[in-house]
């Protein structure tokens, strides 16, 4: 279900900004448009939708329009052109009264610099938005305390925010957004001002909160690792303010849309993002006891494979059988394959990272079965695919050369 839909969105800074749009559509470069019109392009014709309860990350380098984009969603910055639909209602057509109501009840924002009131204590900061909205004191205090508990700040309700660490201050900012019980959280570089260890901790806590609350989160970052960790889907903005690619972390790493995206992600450790489902395949299988020795051998011949997975009639994995064992059964005149089903095969889940599969791939001689939480057989991932995926991150210049190549002057260790 779509909750936010953005259509042909532009934000252009400068005098008479709409005159730059025809030039953009003609393909005139950003620098040339600045010379001709004095206008700077921040967002260039963005069109996409955000699903209910997903974490949608917008990322790009400095100057790509990330923060401008998120402020256009709630019109803290007025877009130049386009549509922004929240649950089907166009934010661009709202009057100031409707816009205030949307900001108060539909979308909450968490800022990079926390945006706290230093003269107020924690609970007073958290309930501030509710206070401005006219919520009764008893009700807003109840909601504020609930949000404080959610972010792990119990016991600090009466502390001044100036007495808290950076990570705790960011928790206060997050609690304030949660207290409004808005369906949508807008987070603008929310963790970028934090020290690396605290930042990692806050990322983990946000993932835990999202697993419980199922909010729709629009998260802005310039950090690719953060985007890959948090995002269900990621939108990568180019330096021209244009959306270069939208997709899951796996999709973006496996299939970059253009050279810009490819360079953007080239130094990422793919094995910590690419999962078994990404490199897996629809593996052949037979159903036991419905299918016998002849059916198994016929399936293996058709697929040109020397082993095949075996499931029960509910598609739950039972194991694997090998062609060698089936040949021995045939010699004995037996049709039931139950006695040769190998049940100690390695299994994994669809979301297991490739980095966690490498050790297993080096130990087993068979493909690794992919099963869901109920044991249902979904497919398999081959040892070759795992090892090849790990190898994609290897720099050939740093790969050790055989001793004979080095001695003969053919290795990488040349003068």
C-alpha positions in Angstrom: 0.0 0.0 0.0 1.4 3.4 -1.1 1.3 6.1 1.6 3.6 8.8 -0.1 3.6 9.4 -3.8 5.9 12.0 -5.5 5.2 13.0 -9.1 7.6 15.0 -11.2 8.9 17.1 -8.3 11.2 20.0 -8.9 12.9 22.4 -6.5 14.8 25.2 -8.1 16.4 28.1 -6.2 16.8 31.5 -7.8 14.8 34.2 -9.6 11.8 33.0 -11.5 12.7 29.4 -11.0 10.0 27.9 -13.3 11.8 29.2 -16.3 14.5 26.7 -15.7 12.2 23.7 -16.1 12.0 23.7 -19.9 15.8 23.9 -20.0 16.1 21.0 -17.7 13.7 18.9 -19.9 15.8 19.9 -23.0 18.8 18.3 -21.3 20.8 21.5 -20.6 23.5 20.9 -18.0 23.0 22.2 -14.4 26.0 24.6 -14.7 24.8 26.0 -18.0 21.3 26.6 -16.5 22.9 28.5 -13.6 24.8 30.8 -16.1 21.7 31.4 -18.2 19.1 31.9 -15.5 20.9 32.3 -12.2 18.9 29.3 -10.9 20.3 26.3 -9.0 18.6 22.9 -9.4 18.1 21.0 -6.1 15.5 18.4 -7.1 15.2 17.4 -10.8 11.9 15.8 -11.7 11.7 13.2 -8.9 8.9 10.6 -9.3 8.5 7.6 -7.0 6.3 6.1 -4.3 6.9 5.1 -0.7 5.1 2.1 0.8 3.3 2.0 4.1 5.6 0.9 7.0 8.8 0.8 4.9 12.1 2.6 5.7 12.9 4.6 2.5 16.4 6.0 2.5 17.3 9.0 0.3 21.1 9.4 -0.1 23.6 11.2 -2.2 26.7 13.4 -1.9 26.7 16.9 -0.5 24.7 19.3 -2.8 22.6 16.5 -4.3 19.4 17.9 -2.8 18.7 15.3 0.0 17.8 17.7 2.8 15.8 19.9 0.4 13.9 16.8 -0.7 12.7 15.8 2.8 11.7 19.4 3.6 9.6 19.5 0.4 7.6 16.6 1.7 6.1 18.7 4.5 6.6 22.0 2.7 9.1 23.5 5.1 10.7 24.3 1.7 8.2 25.1 -1.0 8.6 22.9 -4.1 8.8 24.7 -7.5 6.5 22.2 -9.3 5.1 18.7 -9.0 2.8 16.7 -6.7 3.3 15.3 -3.3 0.4 12.9 -2.3 0.1 11.8 1.3 -2.6 9.1 1.5 -3.9 10.4 -1.8 -4.1 14.1 -0.6 -1.9 16.6 -2.5 0.2 18.5 0.0 0.9 21.1 -2.6 -2.8 22.1 -2.6 -3.1 22.4 1.1 -3.7 25.8 2.7 -1.7 26.8 5.8 -4.3 25.4 8.2 -4.4 22.0 6.5 -0.6 22.0 6.3 -0.2 22.6 10.0 -2.6 19.8 10.8 -0.7 17.4 8.5 2.6 18.4 10.1 1.2 17.9 13.6 -0.6 14.6 13.1 0.6 13.0 9.9 4.3 13.6 9.7 6.9 14.2 12.5 10.5 15.3 11.9 13.8 14.4 13.5 16.6 16.8 12.8 20.4 16.4 12.6 21.0 18.9 15.4 18.3 17.5 17.6 16.3 20.8 17.8 15.9 20.6 21.6 14.9 23.4 23.9 17.8 23.6 26.4 15.8 25.3 29.2 13.4 22.3 29.3 13.9 18.9 30.8 13.5 15.7 28.8 9.8 15.0 29.4 9.0 18.7 28.7 10.9 18.5 25.4 9.2 15.3 24.4 5.7 16.6 25.0 6.4 20.0 23.4 4.8 19.2 20.0 1.7 17.9 21.8 1.6 21.1 23.9 1.7 23.2 20.8 -1.2 21.1 19.3 -3.3 21.9 22.4 -3.3 18.4 23.9 -4.4 18.3 27.5 -1.6 18.2 30.1 -2.4 14.7 31.5 -2.8 13.2 28.0 0.4 14.7 26.6 2.4 13.6 29.7 1.1 10.1 29.3 2.2 10.0 25.6 5.5 11.6 26.4 6.4 9.0 29.0 5.4 6.2 26.7 7.7 7.5 24.0 10.6 8.0 26.5 10.2 4.4 27.5 10.3 3.3 23.8 13.7 5.0 23.2 15.3 3.8 26.5 15.4 7.0 28.5 13.4 6.0 31.6 15.0 7.6 34.6 16.1 10.7 32.7 12.6 12.3 32.5 13.6 15.3 34.7 17.2 15.8 33.4 18.0 18.9 31.4 18.9 18.0 27.8 22.2 19.8 28.2 23.2 17.2 30.8 22.8 14.4 28.3 25.3 12.9 25.8 24.8 13.3 22.1 23.2 9.9 21.6 20.8 10.5 24.5 19.9 13.9 23.1 19.1 12.3 19.7 16.9 9.8 21.6 15.0 12.8 23.0 14.4 14.1 19.5 13.2 10.7 18.4 10.9 10.4 21.4 9.4 13.8 20.6 8.6 12.6 17.1 7.1 9.3 18.4 5.0 11.1 21.0 3.0 12.7 18.3 2.0 9.2 17.1 2.5 10.3 13.5 2.3 7.6 10.9 5.3 9.1 9.0 8.8 9.9 10.4 11.0 12.2 8.5 14.6 11.9 9.6 17.1 14.3 8.2 20.7 13.1 8.7 19.5 12.2 12.2 22.6 10.3 13.3 25.4 12.1 11.4 26.3 14.4 14.3 27.0 11.4 16.6 30.3 9.6 17.3 30.7 6.4 15.2 30.0 4.0 18.0 26.9 5.9 19.2 25.8 6.2 15.6 25.9 2.4 15.1 24.0 1.9 18.4 21.3 4.4 17.3 21.0 2.6 13.9 20.4 -0.7 15.7 17.9 0.8 18.0 16.0 2.4 15.1 15.8 -1.0 13.5 14.4 -2.5 16.7 11.9 0.3 17.1 10.7 -0.1 13.5 10.3 -3.8 14.0 7.8 -3.0 16.8 6.1 0.1 15.5 6.0 -0.3 11.7 6.2 3.4 11.0 6.8 4.8 7.5 10.3 6.3 7.7 11.9 8.6 5.2 15.6 8.7 6.2 18.2 11.1 4.7 21.9 10.2 4.8 25.1 10.7 2.9 26.6 7.5 4.4 26.2 4.5 2.1 26.8 1.9 4.8 24.0 3.5 6.9 21.7 3.5 3.9 22.4 -0.2 3.2 21.8 -1.1 6.8 18.6 0.8 7.4 16.8 1.0 4.1 14.2 -1.4 2.8 14.6 0.6 -0.4 17.1 3.3 -1.3 16.9 6.3 -3.7 20.3 7.5 -4.9 20.4 11.2 -6.0 23.0 12.4 -8.5 24.8 15.7 -8.4 22.2 17.1 -10.8 19.4 16.5 -8.3 18.0 13.6 -10.4 17.1 10.2 -8.9 19.6 7.8 -10.5 18.2 4.6 -9.0 15.6 3.3 -6.6 15.8 -0.3 -5.2 16.6 -2.6 -2.4 20.2 -2.6 -1.2 20.6 -6.0 -2.9 19.2 -4.7 -6.2 21.4 -1.6 -6.2 24.6 -3.5 -5.5 23.8 -6.3 -7.9 22.5 -4.2 -10.7 23.7 -0.5 -10.6 21.5 1.5 -13.0 24.4 3.6 -14.4 28.1 4.4 -14.1 27.4 7.0 -11.4 25.7 4.4 -9.2 28.3 1.8 -9.9 31.1 4.1 -8.8 29.0 5.1 -5.8 28.8 1.6 -4.5 32.1 0.1 -5.8 33.8 0.1 -2.4 31.0 -1.6 -0.5 31.6 -5.0 1.1 29.0 -6.7 -1.1 29.0 -9.9 1.0 27.5 -8.1 3.9 24.6 -6.9 1.8 23.9 -9.5 -0.9 21.8 -12.3 0.5 21.2 -16.0 -0.3 17.9 -15.1 -2.0 19.8 -12.7 -4.3 22.2 -15.2 -5.7 20.0 -18.3 -5.2 18.3 -20.3 -7.9 15.2 -22.4 -8.3 16.6 -25.8 -7.6 15.2 -29.0 -8.9 13.5 -31.3 -6.4 11.3 -34.4 -6.2 8.5 -35.2 -3.8 8.8 -38.2 -1.5 7.2 -40.7 -1.2 5.0 -39.8 -4.2 8.0 -40.0 -6.6 10.2 -43.0 -6.8 13.7 -44.0 -8.1 12.8 -43.7 -11.7 11.3 -40.2 -11.3 14.4 -39.1 -9.4 16.8 -40.4 -12.0 14.8 -38.9 -14.8 14.7 -35.5 -13.2 18.5 -35.6 -12.6 19.1 -36.6 -16.2 16.9 -33.7 -17.5 18.6 -31.2 -15.3 22.1 -32.7 -15.9 22.8 -32.8 -12.2 24.3 -35.5 -9.9 22.2 -34.8 -6.8 18.7 -33.6 -6.2 16.7 -32.2 -3.3 13.9 -34.1 -1.8 10.8 -32.6 -0.2 7.5 -33.9 1.3 4.1 -33.1 -0.2 4.0 -29.9 1.8 7.3 -28.8 0.2 9.2 -29.2 3.5 12.8 -30.2 2.9 13.7 -33.8 3.7 17.2 -33.9 2.3 19.1 -34.7 -0.9 19.8 -37.9 -2.9 22.9 -38.6 -5.0 23.0 -40.3 -8.4 25.6 -42.8 -7.2 23.2 -44.1 -4.4 20.3 -44.3 -6.8 22.4 -46.5 -9.2 23.1 -48.8 -6.3 19.4 -49.0 -5.5 18.6 -49.8 -9.1 21.1 -52.6 -9.1 19.3 -54.1 -6.1 15.9 -53.8 -7.8 14.6 -51.3 -5.3 12.4 -48.3 -6.1 11.9 -46.7 -2.7 14.6 -44.0 -2.2 13.9 -43.3 1.5 17.0 -45.2 2.6 19.4 -43.1 0.7 18.0 -39.6 1.5 20.9 -37.6 3.1 19.2 -35.4 5.7 22.3 -33.6 7.1 22.4 -31.1 4.3 23.2 -27.4 5.0 20.3 -25.0 5.0 20.0 -21.2 5.2 17.3 -18.5 5.2 16.6 -16.2 2.3 18.0 -13.2 4.2 21.3 -14.7 5.3 24.3 -12.6 4.1 26.8 -14.1 1.7 29.6 -13.4 4.2 27.9 -15.8 6.6 27.7 -18.6 4.0 31.4 -18.7 2.9 32.6 -21.1 5.7 29.7 -23.4 4.9 30.4 -23.3 1.2 34.0 -24.4 1.8 32.9 -27.3 3.9 30.0 -28.8 1.9 30.0 -30.6 -1.5 26.4 -29.9 -2.2 24.4 -26.7 -2.9 23.0 -25.0 0.3 19.2 -25.3 0.5 17.2 -22.1 1.1 14.2 -22.7 3.5 11.7 -20.4 5.2 10.9 -20.5 9.0 8.5 -23.4 8.5 11.1 -25.5 6.7 9.5 -25.0 3.3 12.0 -25.5 0.4 12.5 -22.3 -1.6 15.5 -23.0 -3.7 19.3 -23.3 -3.3 22.5 -21.3 -3.5 25.5 -22.9 -5.1 29.0 -23.0 -3.6 30.3 -21.4 -6.8 27.9 -18.5 -6.6 29.0 -17.8 -3.0 32.7 -18.0 -3.7 32.3 -15.9 -6.8 30.4 -13.2 -4.9 33.1 -13.1 -2.3 35.7 -12.9 -5.1 34.1 -9.8 -6.6 35.5 -7.7 -3.8 39.1 -8.9 -4.4 41.5 -6.5 -5.9 43.5 -8.4 -8.5 46.6 -6.2 -7.9 46.7 -7.5 -4.3 46.0 -11.2 -5.1 49.0 -13.4 -4.3 50.8 -14.9 -7.3 52.1 -18.4 -7.6 55.8 -18.7 -6.7 56.8 -19.9 -10.2 55.1 -16.8 -11.8 57.0 -14.5 -9.5 60.3 -16.3 -10.2 59.7 -16.1 -13.9 58.8 -12.4 -13.8 55.1 -13.0 -14.6 53.6 -12.2 -11.2 52.5 -8.9 -9.7 55.7 -8.5 -7.8 57.6 -6.9 -10.7 60.2 -4.2 -10.7 
